[in-house]
Every structure is written in C-alpha cells, then in structure tokens.
Amino acid sequence: MNDEEDMRLAGMTPEISLRALTMLRGLVGLEPPEQVPEDAMEVADAILARHGTDGLRVLAMTLASWVTAQIENVAELSGRSHEAVLDAMELACLEANADD
C-alpha cells in the first residue's frame, strides 16, 4: 500500500472496527448458528454500500487481526501450537462440509 491508500483506509478504520465489534456482539451465541453468516453478510453489504471495496478490505483486515490474536490466545491457554489450533478449525470446516 502507498501512503495515500494508507490514509484513506485509516480514515474509515474506526467506524468499520466499531461496526465489526457491534456485529460480533450480535453474532456470539446467536441461535441458530446458521444465522451467523446471514447476519454477517448484511453487515458486509452495508459496509460495501457505504465505503465500497475499500471498506470491505478494512473489514477483512480488522477481522483478520482480531482472529489472529484470538488464535494465539487459544493456543497459549490450551497449551497447543498455533498450527494445532488451526488444524482443529480446519477439521471442523471439513466435517461441516461433509454434511452437505
């Protein structure tokens, strides 16, 4: 990224980060869990409508940063490696897709 792009993305980061946090507060514990992707997509669509693809990029960067930190926390607290935590996540995805 160049300086101009950095500044443009940084300008929308606080709003999108707050929107992402609000989204997560609504998604955690949501029942049925199948509703999570639909609600997340509504947030992504709203960000796309307001900020375009740059907004989606900021959302992806924000969520990736938070998820990375949480994977590191889970690994540390569970005594597993980062790779073991990611392997467990991948296995869950494969099992979920096998049901389809």
NORKA-V851775 format. One record per residue. N is the residue number from 0. PHI is phi in degrees with one decimal (* if undefined). OMEGA is omega in whole degrees, -180 to 180 (none if undefined). Layout:
[[N | PHI | OMEGA] [N | PHI | OMEGA]]
//
This chain:
[[0 | * | 176] [1 | -98.1 | -176] [2 | -62.4 | -179] [3 | -64.0 | 179] [4 | -65.6 | 177] [5 | -55.9 | -179] [6 | -66.0 | -180] [7 | -62.8 | -180] [8 | -68.9 | 179] [9 | -62.6 | -180] [10 | -65.3 | -179] [11 | -98.7 | -176] [12 | -61.2 | -179] [13 | -58.4 | -179] [14 | -64.3 | -177] [15 | -71.1 | 176] [16 | -62.5 | 177] [17 | -63.9 | 178] [18 | -63.0 | 178] [19 | -65.6 | 179] [20 | -64.8 | 176] [21 | -61.0 | 178] [22 | -59.7 | -178] [23 | -63.0 | 177] [24 | -60.6 | 179] [25 | -79.8 | -176] [26 | -87.4 | -178] [27 | -65.0 | -180] [28 | 82.8 | -178] [29 | -64.2 | 177] [30 | -122.6 | -7] [31 | -73.5 | -178] [32 | -60.9 | 178] [33 | -65.3 | 179] [34 | -77.2 | -177] [35 | -56.4 | -179] [36 | -61.0 | -179] [37 | -64.9 | 179] [38 | -66.1 | 178] [39 | -64.2 | 180] [40 | -65.0 | 177] [41 | -61.8 | 178] [42 | -65.9 | 179] [43 | -60.6 | 178] [44 | -62.8 | 179] [45 | -66.0 | 178] [46 | -66.6 | 178] [47 | -60.6 | -179] [48 | -64.4 | -176] [49 | -85.4 | -171] [50 | -121.6 | -179] [51 | 71.3 | -177] [52 | -66.9 | 175] [53 | -61.8 | 177] [54 | -63.7 | 177] [55 | -66.2 | 177] [56 | -62.7 | 179] [57 | -64.5 | 178] [58 | -60.0 | 180] [59 | -62.9 | 180] [60 | -64.9 | -180] [61 | -63.1 | -179] [62 | -64.6 | 178] [63 | -62.3 | 179] [64 | -63.5 | -179] [65 | -67.1 | -180] [66 | -64.9 | 179] [67 | -59.0 | 179] [68 | -62.2 | -179] [69 | -71.4 | 175] [70 | -62.5 | 177] [71 | -62.1 | 178] [72 | -63.9 | 180] [73 | -60.6 | 179] [74 | -60.4 | -179] [75 | -64.3 | -178] [76 | -68.4 | -178] [77 | -94.0 | -180] [78 | 73.0 | 179] [79 | -107.3 | 175] [80 | -78.2 | 175] [81 | -57.3 | -178] [82 | -62.4 | 179] [83 | -66.3 | 177] [84 | -64.8 | 179] [85 | -65.2 | 177] [86 | -62.2 | 178] [87 | -64.2 | 178] [88 | -65.8 | 179] [89 | -64.1 | 178] [90 | -61.8 | 177] [91 | -60.7 | 178] [92 | -64.5 | 180] [93 | -63.2 | 179] [94 | -65.9 | 179] [95 | -64.5 | -180] [96 | -72.8 | 179] [97 | -68.9 | 179] [98 | -71.6 | -177] [99 | -75.8 | none]]
//
